[in-house]
Amino acid sequence: MSRKCDCDTVESAFRKRVDGGMNNLTKFQINRPAQEVFEAFVDPEKIGNFWFSSSSARWEEGKSIMLFYDIYNAEVGITVHEIEVNKRIVFQWAGEENTVTITLNELDKATTIIEVNEEGFQENDPALLQKMIDNKEGWVYVLSCLKGYLEHGINTLREGLVK
């Protein structure tokens, strides 16, 4: 029995409002303490092991940071709005309305649930569905690379994505 995709239903699911805005939530379990997960993002030496090649400085509240992706000769800016050590990071992409909240929920000393919630998608954007799919794909990929790095020491996954 084949199932047909009801695109209107799928699109309405993506358009679901949370806290009055459009968002995309991605969750992963990382088998490491929250402190290690937190440091992987905020430490300019560690971020290159799973996401961008490097960052211009340690992530701290109120700082503007440049993130560099050497293999693509690309860079992007962020502004860090909030830091709660080992628990939460909130930043905004430069030149965009989207805000990212990374929440770390330590279940025990060896297990952390990471939640990445990106907000700011515009409901009336004709490209909304594709933007949200790309965004979800991106965060799943970043968190997969993070898991490989922190749990198994693999730091070459980030360069494998081909579009």
C-alpha positions as CSV (number, residue, x, y, z in Angstrom):
1,M,0.0,0.0,0.0
2,S,1.5,3.3,-1.0
3,R,1.0,6.5,1.0
4,K,0.7,9.8,-0.6
5,C,2.2,12.8,1.1
6,D,-0.4,15.4,1.9
7,C,1.8,18.5,1.3
8,D,-0.8,20.8,2.9
9,T,-0.7,18.8,6.1
10,V,3.1,18.7,6.1
11,E,3.4,22.5,5.4
12,S,0.8,23.2,8.2
13,A,2.9,21.1,10.6
14,F,5.9,23.2,9.8
15,R,3.9,26.4,10.2
16,K,2.9,25.5,13.8
17,R,3.4,28.4,16.0
18,V,5.4,28.0,19.2
19,D,5.5,30.9,21.7
20,G,4.0,33.2,19.0
21,G,6.7,32.7,16.4
22,M,7.9,30.3,13.8
23,N,10.7,28.0,15.1
24,N,12.6,24.8,14.3
25,L,13.5,22.6,17.2
26,T,16.2,19.9,17.0
27,K,17.1,17.6,20.0
28,F,20.0,15.1,20.4
29,Q,21.4,13.0,23.2
30,I,25.1,13.5,23.6
31,N,26.8,11.0,26.0
32,R,29.0,13.6,27.6
33,P,28.6,16.0,30.5
34,A,27.0,19.4,29.7
35,Q,30.3,21.2,30.4
36,E,32.0,19.3,27.5
37,V,29.1,20.1,25.2
38,F,29.1,23.7,26.2
39,E,32.9,24.1,25.7
40,A,32.7,22.5,22.2
41,F,30.6,25.6,21.1
42,V,32.2,28.4,23.0
43,D,35.9,27.5,22.7
44,P,37.4,28.7,19.4
45,E,39.8,25.8,19.4
46,K,37.1,23.2,19.8
47,I,34.4,24.4,17.5
48,G,36.5,23.5,14.5
49,N,36.2,19.8,15.4
50,F,32.5,19.6,14.5
51,W,31.1,22.8,13.0
52,F,32.9,25.8,11.7
53,S,36.7,25.8,11.1
54,S,37.2,28.3,13.9
55,S,35.7,31.3,15.6
56,S,37.3,34.7,16.2
57,A,37.0,34.6,20.0
58,R,35.5,32.7,22.9
59,W,31.7,33.1,23.0
60,E,30.7,35.4,25.7
61,E,27.5,37.4,26.4
62,G,27.4,40.6,24.4
63,K,30.2,39.7,22.0
64,S,30.1,39.8,18.3
65,I,31.9,36.7,16.9
66,M,33.0,35.7,13.4
67,L,32.7,32.1,12.4
68,F,35.0,30.9,9.7
69,Y,34.5,27.9,7.3
70,D,37.9,27.6,5.6
71,I,37.0,24.9,3.1
72,Y,34.2,27.0,1.6
73,N,36.1,30.3,2.0
74,A,33.1,31.5,4.0
75,E,32.5,33.4,7.2
76,V,29.4,34.5,9.1
77,G,28.9,36.7,12.1
78,I,26.9,36.1,15.2
79,T,26.0,38.2,18.3
80,V,25.9,36.3,21.5
81,H,22.9,37.6,23.5
82,E,23.0,35.3,26.5
83,I,25.3,32.8,28.1
84,E,24.4,30.6,31.1
85,V,27.5,28.4,31.6
86,N,27.0,24.8,30.9
87,K,23.2,25.4,30.4
88,R,22.3,27.9,27.7
89,I,23.6,29.9,24.7
90,V,21.5,32.4,22.8
91,F,22.8,34.1,19.6
92,Q,21.6,35.8,16.5
93,W,22.9,35.4,13.0
94,A,24.4,38.7,11.6
95,G,22.1,40.4,9.2
96,E,19.2,38.0,9.9
97,E,16.2,38.0,12.2
98,N,16.7,34.4,13.3
99,T,17.8,33.7,16.9
100,V,19.3,30.4,18.0
101,T,18.8,29.1,21.6
102,I,21.0,26.1,22.6
103,T,19.8,24.5,25.8
104,L,21.8,21.8,27.6
105,N,19.9,19.5,29.9
106,E,22.3,17.3,31.8
107,L,20.5,14.0,32.7
108,D,23.4,12.7,34.7
109,K,27.2,13.3,34.8
110,A,27.7,11.5,31.5
111,T,24.5,12.3,29.5
112,T,23.3,15.6,28.1
113,I,20.2,16.4,25.9
114,I,21.0,19.3,23.6
115,E,18.1,21.3,22.2
116,V,18.7,23.8,19.4
117,N,15.7,26.1,18.8
118,E,16.0,28.5,15.9
119,E,13.3,31.2,15.8
120,G,12.5,34.0,13.4
121,F,11.2,32.3,10.3
122,Q,8.5,34.4,8.6
123,E,5.2,32.7,8.1
124,N,4.4,34.6,4.9
125,D,7.8,33.8,3.3
126,P,7.0,31.8,0.1
127,A,10.3,29.9,0.6
128,L,9.4,29.0,4.3
129,L,9.0,25.3,3.8
130,Q,12.4,24.9,2.0
131,K,14.1,27.2,4.6
132,M,12.8,25.2,7.5
133,I,13.8,21.9,5.9
134,D,17.3,23.2,5.1
135,N,17.5,24.5,8.7
136,K,16.5,21.2,10.2
137,E,18.9,19.4,8.0
138,G,21.7,21.7,9.0
139,W,21.1,21.4,12.7
140,V,20.8,17.6,12.5
141,Y,24.1,17.5,10.7
142,V,25.8,19.9,13.2
143,L,24.6,17.8,16.1
144,S,25.6,14.5,14.4
145,C,29.1,15.9,13.9
146,L,29.1,17.1,17.6
147,K,28.1,13.6,18.8
148,G,30.8,12.0,16.6
149,Y,33.4,14.4,18.0
150,L,32.6,14.3,21.7
151,E,31.7,10.6,21.9
152,H,34.2,9.1,19.5
153,G,36.9,11.7,18.8
154,I,35.9,12.0,15.1
155,N,36.6,15.5,13.9
156,T,36.4,15.1,10.1
157,L,32.6,14.7,9.7
158,R,31.8,18.4,9.2
159,E,33.5,18.5,5.8
160,G,31.4,15.6,4.4
161,L,28.1,17.4,3.6
162,V,27.5,17.8,-0.1
163,K,24.5,19.6,-1.5
